[in-house]
Amino acid sequence: MTVQLTEKAEFKLRGLLRSSNTETNKAIRISVKDGGCNGYEYGLEITSKPQADDLITQQGNVTIYIDAKSAPLLTGVVIDFVEGVMDSGFKFTNPNATDTCGCGKSFKTGDCSSNGVPCS
């Protein structure tokens, strides 16, 4: 499986999907975009339809659409939900990342690609 949700993340996402005002067949779409403090930024959105080339997986009661172009950068990612006094939200632990930003929402791979070798 490309992406894994912790129990807390799955619980939180199920709640978000239930409270969303979109159609009944709702899912989470995960992607990676250029941007953020470190080069790549995670995208997480609620949707009712996958894109044509999305990979589709199920974790518990949560359907996950994974952007096919982002899949190499998301291989092995664990998504957790953390709650704290100063910071709450989804936390991505990415084995492909060689550096992450303090906010935890962006990352860099070594050569700025999905291979994870040092940038030159």
C-alpha positions as YAML, in Angstrom:
chain: A
units: angstrom
residues:
- id: 1
  name: MET
  ca: [0.00, 0.00, 0.00]
- id: 2
  name: THR
  ca: [1.31, 3.44, -0.90]
- id: 3
  name: VAL
  ca: [-0.20, 5.45, 1.98]
- id: 4
  name: GLN
  ca: [-1.10, 4.29, 5.48]
- id: 5
  name: LEU
  ca: [-3.47, 6.04, 7.90]
- id: 6
  name: THR
  ca: [-3.09, 5.70, 11.64]
- id: 7
  name: GLU
  ca: [-6.22, 4.90, 13.63]
- id: 8
  name: LYS
  ca: [-6.50, 8.55, 14.73]
- id: 9
  name: ALA
  ca: [-6.15, 9.84, 11.18]
- id: 10
  name: GLU
  ca: [-8.76, 7.43, 9.86]
- id: 11
  name: PHE
  ca: [-11.17, 8.43, 12.64]
- id: 12
  name: LYS
  ca: [-10.67, 12.16, 11.93]
- id: 13
  name: LEU
  ca: [-11.03, 11.69, 8.17]
- id: 14
  name: ARG
  ca: [-14.24, 9.66, 8.59]
- id: 15
  name: GLY
  ca: [-15.67, 12.56, 10.60]
- id: 16
  name: LEU
  ca: [-14.64, 15.09, 7.96]
- id: 17
  name: LEU
  ca: [-16.18, 12.99, 5.21]
- id: 18
  name: ARG
  ca: [-19.46, 12.69, 7.13]
- id: 19
  name: SER
  ca: [-19.67, 16.43, 7.79]
- id: 20
  name: SER
  ca: [-18.71, 17.45, 4.24]
- id: 21
  name: ASN
  ca: [-21.46, 18.96, 2.10]
- id: 22
  name: THR
  ca: [-20.41, 17.14, -1.06]
- id: 23
  name: GLU
  ca: [-22.13, 14.16, -2.66]
- id: 24
  name: THR
  ca: [-22.61, 10.89, -0.79]
- id: 25
  name: ASN
  ca: [-19.64, 8.94, -2.25]
- id: 26
  name: LYS
  ca: [-16.90, 10.98, -0.62]
- id: 27
  name: ALA
  ca: [-13.21, 10.18, -0.45]
- id: 28
  name: ILE
  ca: [-9.90, 11.77, 0.42]
- id: 29
  name: ARG
  ca: [-7.54, 12.71, -2.41]
- id: 30
  name: ILE
  ca: [-3.85, 12.92, -1.59]
- id: 31
  name: SER
  ca: [-1.31, 14.59, -3.83]
- id: 32
  name: VAL
  ca: [2.04, 16.33, -3.84]
- id: 33
  name: LYS
  ca: [2.54, 19.72, -5.45]
- id: 34
  name: ASP
  ca: [5.54, 21.93, -6.07]
- id: 35
  name: GLY
  ca: [5.69, 24.54, -3.33]
- id: 36
  name: GLY
  ca: [5.94, 24.96, 0.39]
- id: 37
  name: CYS
  ca: [9.09, 25.81, 2.32]
- id: 38
  name: ASN
  ca: [11.07, 22.81, 1.08]
- id: 39
  name: GLY
  ca: [10.08, 22.18, -2.54]
- id: 40
  name: TYR
  ca: [7.08, 19.84, -2.26]
- id: 41
  name: GLU
  ca: [3.81, 20.37, -0.44]
- id: 42
  name: TYR
  ca: [1.20, 17.76, 0.54]
- id: 43
  name: GLY
  ca: [-2.33, 18.15, -0.79]
- id: 44
  name: LEU
  ca: [-5.29, 16.67, 1.06]
- id: 45
  name: GLU
  ca: [-8.83, 17.29, -0.16]
- id: 46
  name: ILE
  ca: [-12.33, 15.85, 0.06]
- id: 47
  name: THR
  ca: [-13.79, 14.80, -3.26]
- id: 48
  name: SER
  ca: [-16.48, 12.57, -4.68]
- id: 49
  name: LYS
  ca: [-14.74, 11.53, -7.91]
- id: 50
  name: PRO
  ca: [-11.20, 10.33, -8.61]
- id: 51
  name: GLN
  ca: [-9.16, 11.83, -11.42]
- id: 52
  name: ALA
  ca: [-8.78, 9.55, -14.44]
- id: 53
  name: ASP
  ca: [-5.33, 8.21, -13.42]
- id: 54
  name: ASP
  ca: [-5.74, 8.21, -9.62]
- id: 55
  name: LEU
  ca: [-4.80, 5.10, -7.67]
- id: 56
  name: ILE
  ca: [-7.68, 3.99, -5.46]
- id: 57
  name: THR
  ca: [-7.28, 2.27, -2.11]
- id: 58
  name: GLN
  ca: [-9.36, 1.72, 1.02]
- id: 59
  name: GLN
  ca: [-8.30, 2.02, 4.65]
- id: 60
  name: GLY
  ca: [-11.01, 0.96, 7.04]
- id: 61
  name: ASN
  ca: [-14.02, 3.08, 6.08]
- id: 62
  name: VAL
  ca: [-12.02, 5.73, 4.21]
- id: 63
  name: THR
  ca: [-11.58, 5.63, 0.45]
- id: 64
  name: ILE
  ca: [-8.31, 7.22, -0.66]
- id: 65
  name: TYR
  ca: [-7.53, 8.54, -4.13]
- id: 66
  name: ILE
  ca: [-3.80, 9.00, -4.73]
- id: 67
  name: ASP
  ca: [-2.60, 11.23, -7.53]
- id: 68
  name: ALA
  ca: [-0.68, 8.89, -9.86]
- id: 69
  name: LYS
  ca: [2.09, 11.42, -10.54]
- id: 70
  name: SER
  ca: [2.56, 11.92, -6.79]
- id: 71
  name: ALA
  ca: [2.54, 8.21, -5.92]
- id: 72
  name: PRO
  ca: [6.36, 7.74, -6.03]
- id: 73
  name: LEU
  ca: [6.76, 10.60, -3.53]
- id: 74
  name: LEU
  ca: [4.04, 9.13, -1.30]
- id: 75
  name: THR
  ca: [5.25, 5.52, -1.19]
- id: 76
  name: GLY
  ca: [5.43, 4.48, 2.45]
- id: 77
  name: VAL
  ca: [3.89, 7.67, 3.84]
- id: 78
  name: VAL
  ca: [2.11, 7.36, 7.19]
- id: 79
  name: ILE
  ca: [-0.55, 9.97, 7.93]
- id: 80
  name: ASP
  ca: [-1.38, 10.61, 11.58]
- id: 81
  name: PHE
  ca: [-3.62, 13.13, 13.31]
- id: 82
  name: VAL
  ca: [-2.08, 14.92, 16.27]
- id: 83
  name: GLU
  ca: [-3.79, 17.18, 18.79]
- id: 84
  name: GLY
  ca: [-1.82, 19.50, 20.98]
- id: 85
  name: VAL
  ca: [-2.01, 22.80, 22.79]
- id: 86
  name: MET
  ca: [0.11, 24.60, 20.19]
- id: 87
  name: ASP
  ca: [-0.49, 22.53, 17.06]
- id: 88
  name: SER
  ca: [-3.17, 20.15, 15.80]
- id: 89
  name: GLY
  ca: [-3.65, 18.55, 12.41]
- id: 90
  name: PHE
  ca: [-2.53, 15.87, 10.04]
- id: 91
  name: LYS
  ca: [1.12, 14.87, 10.27]
- id: 92
  name: PHE
  ca: [2.86, 13.18, 7.34]
- id: 93
  name: THR
  ca: [5.81, 10.87, 8.01]
- id: 94
  name: ASN
  ca: [7.52, 10.33, 4.68]
- id: 95
  name: PRO
  ca: [10.44, 7.88, 4.30]
- id: 96
  name: ASN
  ca: [11.29, 9.54, 0.95]
- id: 97
  name: ALA
  ca: [11.91, 12.95, 2.55]
- id: 98
  name: THR
  ca: [15.47, 14.06, 3.21]
- id: 99
  name: ASP
  ca: [14.30, 17.31, 4.82]
- id: 100
  name: THR
  ca: [11.01, 18.61, 6.18]
- id: 101
  name: CYS
  ca: [9.85, 22.07, 7.11]
- id: 102
  name: GLY
  ca: [9.01, 23.02, 10.69]
- id: 103
  name: CYS
  ca: [5.29, 23.09, 9.92]
- id: 104
  name: GLY
  ca: [5.43, 19.49, 8.64]
- id: 105
  name: LYS
  ca: [3.41, 20.34, 5.54]
- id: 106
  name: SER
  ca: [6.26, 20.39, 3.05]
- id: 107
  name: PHE
  ca: [9.30, 18.26, 2.33]
- id: 108
  name: LYS
  ca: [12.27, 17.78, 0.06]
- id: 109
  name: THR
  ca: [13.80, 14.66, -1.41]
- id: 110
  name: GLY
  ca: [17.56, 14.51, -1.90]
- id: 111
  name: ASP
  ca: [17.74, 15.43, -5.54]
- id: 112
  name: CYS
  ca: [14.35, 17.17, -5.56]
- id: 113
  name: SER
  ca: [12.82, 14.13, -7.23]
- id: 114
  name: SER
  ca: [11.26, 10.93, -5.91]
- id: 115
  name: ASN
  ca: [14.58, 9.04, -5.75]
- id: 116
  name: GLY
  ca: [15.76, 10.50, -2.44]
- id: 117
  name: VAL
  ca: [19.43, 11.08, -3.29]
- id: 118
  name: PRO
  ca: [21.30, 14.21, -2.13]
- id: 119
  name: CYS
  ca: [20.83, 17.40, -4.16]
- id: 120
  name: SER
  ca: [23.99, 18.40, -5.99]
...
